[in-house]
Amino acid sequence: MTDFTAAEYQARVAKAQRKMSETGVDALLFCTEPEMQYFTGFRTLFWQSPTRPWFLVIPGSGEPVAVIPEIGAALMAKTWISDIRTWSSPDPKGQGISLLAAALEGAGRVGMPMGPESALRMPLVDFQTLQRLSKAEFVDATPLIRDLRAIKSAAEVNAIGRIEGIASAAFARVPEIVFCGQPLDQVFVEFKIALLKAGAGDVPYLVGGAGPGGYGDVISPPDARPLQDGDVLMMDTGSTKQGYFCDFDRNFAVGRADDAAQSAYVRLWNATESALLAARPGVTCAELYRIMAKSLDGGSAIGRFGHGLGLQLTEGLSIAAFDTTVLRAGMVITLEPSVEIGDGKMMVHEENIAITDGAPLLLSERAAPELPVI
């Protein structure tokens, strides 16, 4: 049982194999969770354990080969994958490397993600052994995979849309569950419960901050400080459904909002609006960044105003001055401008959109044009 039909996964593999043929790659090798899920539908929280490596080989033609620990055989058998090769793991004599080398037999050039945002989820000494046993040339397939995953299918956009609706519904409940004097860590507990009750599969990412007139950063875990009159509260969630992420935040004033906070919020809302009007196929990420920066009369020390979104909280492109990636229909991105308010305070605003052949599809429910007060 998988989140999508077998045809959805088969289409992804077929696209990858066409790109492999174009670039002279004989096989693709993956050992990380997003790629395993993307091509097979295999989804489990067991990735939290670093003990066992997991491998997927996509040959130049034919079906993929899963080389995995025996503990995952039953779950993998519920996917569309039929060639499943296992070993008893952990095994100090070899974590599936001989099986993996056999699966790569005959492949002269093996592509792997090696560039930005990639990771080798296997011991380096095992990879060196694999290089020796397989006699293959291992090459960087980062551009191939990034280009493939950047364009979401209709099924993927629908999956992201579902978790966006769930998170939007939970944010709408914030005025009911948050109050002045409430410890910030309890605010986060109540909001996480609201997300789960609304239908989120998991809430692996929930950060934010609160402080008088603004907050100091956007990634801190909550502390026990009580919310006070005049605070600005921000919560940013990367909740999931079917393995796909939403990633957006909302700001709230507690009791009242001072002029600086209200002004910063409106500036961010307007900058996001300018990006929504401009986000069309053919526009580059750098151009989208400049449009928001111009609206805000400056850039941001954070470094970017958004990013790609999908099976990972952040993936692929950056809405930044340096990224010349051209927007195409099917991409799902975040718009995330930020401003400094002064005295070490800041404010961030974020929405999630899908690029279409026309106007973008707003996936998160658009924030109010003025700073909400609770």
C-alpha positions in Angstrom: 0.0 0.0 0.0 1.4 3.4 -1.1 0.2 7.0 -1.0 -0.2 7.1 -4.8 -1.0 4.6 -7.6 1.7 2.4 -9.1 1.4 4.3 -12.3 2.4 7.5 -10.5 5.7 6.0 -9.3 6.3 4.2 -12.7 6.0 7.6 -14.5 8.6 9.1 -12.1 11.0 6.2 -12.9 10.4 6.5 -16.6 11.2 10.2 -16.6 14.4 9.5 -14.6 15.4 6.8 -17.1 14.9 9.2 -20.0 17.1 11.8 -18.3 19.7 9.1 -17.6 19.8 8.2 -21.3 20.3 11.8 -22.2 23.2 12.3 -19.8 24.9 8.9 -20.3 24.1 7.5 -16.8 23.7 3.7 -16.6 22.1 3.5 -13.2 21.0 5.8 -10.3 21.8 4.9 -6.7 20.0 6.4 -3.7 20.4 5.9 0.0 18.2 8.8 1.4 14.6 8.9 2.5 13.1 11.5 0.1 14.4 9.7 -3.0 13.3 6.2 -1.7 9.8 7.5 -1.0 9.7 9.5 -4.3 10.3 6.5 -6.5 8.8 3.6 -4.5 6.2 5.0 -2.0 8.1 3.3 0.8 7.4 5.5 3.9 8.4 4.8 7.4 9.6 6.5 10.6 12.3 3.9 10.8 14.6 6.4 9.0 15.0 8.0 12.4 17.4 5.2 13.3 20.9 5.6 11.8 21.8 1.9 12.3 20.6 0.5 9.0 21.4 1.8 5.5 18.7 1.6 2.7 19.5 1.5 -1.0 17.6 1.9 -4.2 19.0 1.2 -7.7 17.3 2.5 -10.8 18.7 0.8 -13.9 18.8 2.4 -17.3 15.7 0.3 -18.2 13.4 -1.9 -16.3 12.2 -1.7 -12.7 14.1 -0.4 -9.7 15.9 -2.7 -7.3 15.5 -2.2 -3.5 18.5 -3.4 -1.5 17.3 -3.1 2.1 17.5 -4.6 5.6 15.3 -7.6 6.1 13.3 -5.7 8.7 11.8 -3.5 5.9 10.9 -6.4 3.5 7.3 -6.7 4.5 6.6 -3.0 4.1 8.5 -2.7 0.8 6.5 -5.6 -0.5 3.4 -3.5 -0.1 4.8 -1.0 -2.6 4.9 -1.6 -6.4 8.5 -2.7 -6.2 9.0 -6.5 -6.9 12.8 -6.8 -6.9 13.6 -6.7 -3.2 16.9 -8.0 -2.0 17.6 -8.1 1.7 20.1 -8.9 4.4 20.0 -9.4 8.1 21.0 -6.1 9.6 22.9 -4.8 11.5 25.7 -7.0 10.2 29.2 -6.0 11.3 30.6 -8.1 8.4 28.9 -6.0 5.7 25.8 -3.8 5.5 24.4 -5.1 2.2 27.4 -3.8 0.1 27.9 -7.1 -1.7 24.2 -7.2 -2.6 24.3 -3.6 -3.7 27.4 -4.2 -5.9 25.6 -7.1 -7.6 22.6 -4.9 -8.3 24.9 -2.4 -10.0 26.7 -5.0 -12.1 27.3 -3.9 -15.6 26.7 -0.2 -14.8 29.7 1.8 -16.0 28.5 5.2 -14.8 26.4 5.4 -11.6 24.7 8.6 -10.7 24.2 9.8 -7.2 23.1 13.1 -5.5 26.5 14.7 -4.6 25.7 18.4 -4.7 23.9 20.9 -2.5 21.4 19.4 0.0 22.7 15.9 -0.6 24.0 13.4 2.0 25.6 10.0 1.9 23.5 8.0 4.3 25.9 5.1 4.6 29.3 4.7 6.2 32.0 6.3 4.0 34.1 3.1 4.3 31.2 1.1 2.9 31.0 3.4 0.0 34.7 3.0 -0.7 34.2 -0.7 -0.6 31.3 -0.4 -3.1 33.5 1.6 -5.4 36.1 -1.2 -5.4 33.6 -4.0 -5.8 31.4 -2.5 -8.5 34.3 -1.0 -10.5 31.8 1.7 -11.6 32.4 5.4 -12.1 30.2 7.3 -9.6 29.1 10.7 -11.0 27.0 13.6 -9.7 23.3 13.3 -10.6 22.2 16.2 -8.5 21.0 18.3 -11.5 19.1 15.3 -12.9 17.2 14.6 -9.7 16.6 18.2 -8.8 15.1 18.9 -12.2 12.9 15.8 -11.9 11.6 16.5 -8.4 11.1 20.2 -9.0 8.1 19.6 -11.3 5.3 18.1 -9.2 2.6 16.0 -10.7 -1.0 16.8 -10.1 -1.1 14.1 -7.5 1.8 15.7 -5.6 0.3 19.2 -5.8 -3.0 17.7 -4.4 -1.1 16.0 -1.6 0.6 19.3 -0.7 -2.7 21.1 -0.9 -4.2 18.7 1.6 -1.6 19.5 4.3 -1.8 23.2 3.5 -5.5 23.1 4.2 -5.0 21.2 7.4 -2.4 23.7 8.7 -4.5 26.7 7.6 -7.5 25.3 9.6 -5.2 24.9 12.7 -3.9 28.5 12.4 -7.5 29.7 12.2 -8.0 28.2 15.7 -5.1 30.1 17.3 -7.3 32.9 18.8 -9.3 30.1 20.5 -6.3 28.3 22.1 -3.8 31.2 22.8 -4.1 33.8 25.5 -2.1 36.4 27.3 -0.2 34.9 30.2 0.1 31.5 28.5 3.6 30.0 28.6 5.1 30.0 25.1 6.0 26.3 25.3 2.3 25.5 26.1 1.2 27.6 23.1 3.3 25.3 20.9 1.9 22.2 22.6 -1.7 23.3 22.0 -1.0 24.3 18.4 0.6 21.0 17.6 -2.5 19.2 19.1 -4.6 21.4 16.8 -2.6 20.4 13.8 -2.9 16.7 14.6 -6.6 17.0 15.3 -7.1 18.8 12.0 -5.6 15.8 10.2 -1.9 16.3 10.0 0.0 13.0 9.7 2.9 14.4 11.6 4.4 17.7 12.8 8.2 17.2 12.5 8.8 21.0 12.3 7.3 23.6 14.5 9.3 26.7 15.5 8.7 30.4 16.1 9.1 33.1 18.7 7.4 35.8 20.7 8.5 39.1 22.2 7.5 42.7 22.7 6.9 44.2 19.2 8.7 41.4 17.5 11.0 38.3 17.9 14.7 37.8 17.8 14.9 34.8 15.4 12.7 32.3 13.6 14.1 28.9 14.5 14.2 28.8 18.3 12.4 26.1 20.3 9.8 27.7 22.7 10.6 28.5 26.3 8.3 28.9 29.3 8.1 32.7 29.1 4.5 33.8 29.4 2.9 35.7 26.6 2.6 39.4 27.5 0.5 42.3 26.3 2.2 43.8 23.3 4.0 40.7 22.2 4.1 39.5 18.6 3.8 35.7 18.4 5.0 33.8 15.3 4.6 30.1 14.7 6.0 28.4 11.6 5.0 24.8 10.8 6.3 22.1 8.5 3.6 19.6 9.0 3.1 16.5 6.7 0.5 14.4 5.1 1.4 11.5 2.9 5.0 12.5 3.5 4.6 15.9 1.8 5.3 19.1 3.7 3.6 22.5 4.1 5.8 25.3 5.3 4.3 28.6 6.3 4.0 30.8 9.3 1.5 33.2 10.9 2.0 36.3 13.1 -0.3 37.4 15.9 -0.2 40.4 18.2 -1.1 39.7 21.9 -3.5 42.2 23.3 -2.3 45.1 21.1 0.1 45.8 18.3 2.4 48.8 18.3 2.9 51.0 15.2 6.2 49.4 14.2 4.9 45.8 14.3 1.8 46.8 12.3 3.9 48.6 9.8 6.3 45.7 9.4 3.4 43.2 8.9 1.8 45.3 6.2 5.1 45.7 4.4 5.6 41.9 4.4 2.0 41.3 3.3 2.5 43.7 0.4 5.9 42.2 -0.6 4.2 38.8 -0.7 1.4 40.2 -2.8 3.9 41.6 -5.3 5.5 38.2 -5.6 2.1 36.5 -6.1 1.4 38.9 -9.0 4.8 38.1 -10.6 5.2 34.4 -10.0 4.7 33.1 -13.5 6.6 30.6 -15.7 9.7 32.2 -17.2 10.4 34.4 -14.2 13.6 33.5 -12.3 14.0 33.1 -8.6 16.4 36.0 -8.6 13.8 38.2 -10.2 11.2 37.2 -7.7 13.7 38.0 -4.9 14.4 41.4 -6.3 10.6 42.2 -6.6 10.1 41.4 -2.9 13.3 43.2 -1.9 12.2 46.3 -3.8 8.8 46.3 -2.1 10.6 46.1 1.2 13.2 48.6 0.2 16.0 46.2 1.0 17.1 42.6 1.2 17.4 40.3 4.3 20.2 39.0 6.4 18.5 35.6 6.4 19.7 35.2 2.8 16.6 34.2 0.8 12.9 35.0 0.5 11.7 31.4 -0.1 12.5 28.0 -1.4 11.3 24.8 -3.0 8.8 22.6 -1.1 7.7 19.0 -1.4 8.9 15.8 0.2 11.3 17.9 2.1 10.7 21.1 4.1 13.1 22.9 1.9 14.3 21.5 -1.4 16.0 22.6 -4.5 15.7 26.2 -5.5 16.1 29.4 -3.4 14.3 32.7 -3.8 17.6 34.6 -3.6 19.6 37.0 -5.6 22.1 34.3 -6.7 19.6 31.7 -8.0 18.8 32.0 -11.7 16.4 29.0 -11.7 13.5 29.7 -14.1 10.1 29.1 -12.6 8.0 26.4 -14.5 4.5 25.1 -14.2 4.4 22.4 -11.6 6.9 23.9 -9.2 5.8 24.3 -5.6 7.6 27.1 -3.7 7.4 29.3 -0.6 7.3 33.1 -0.6 9.0 34.1 2.7 10.1 37.8 2.9 11.4 39.1 6.2 12.2 42.5 7.7 14.2 43.8 10.6 12.2 45.9 13.0 15.1 47.2 15.1 16.7 46.4 18.5 17.4 42.8 17.4 13.7 42.2 16.4 12.4 40.9 13.1 9.2 39.7 11.4 8.7 37.0 8.8 5.8 36.2 6.6 5.3 33.0 4.5 2.9 31.6 2.0 3.0 28.5 -0.2 2.1 28.5 -3.9 2.1 26.2 -6.9 3.3 27.6 -10.2 0.8 27.1 -13.1 0.6 28.1 -16.7 -1.2 31.3 -15.5 -1.6 32.8 -12.1 -0.1 30.8 -9.2 -2.3 28.6 -7.1 -2.2 29.7 -3.5 -2.0 26.6 -1.4 -1.9 28.1 2.1 -4.9 30.2 3.1 -3.8 33.8 2.6 -3.0 35.6 5.7 -5.1 38.6 6.8 -3.8 41.9 5.3 -3.4 43.4 8.8 -1.7 42.0 11.9 -4.3 39.9 13.8 -4.7 40.7 17.5 -5.7 38.0 20.0 
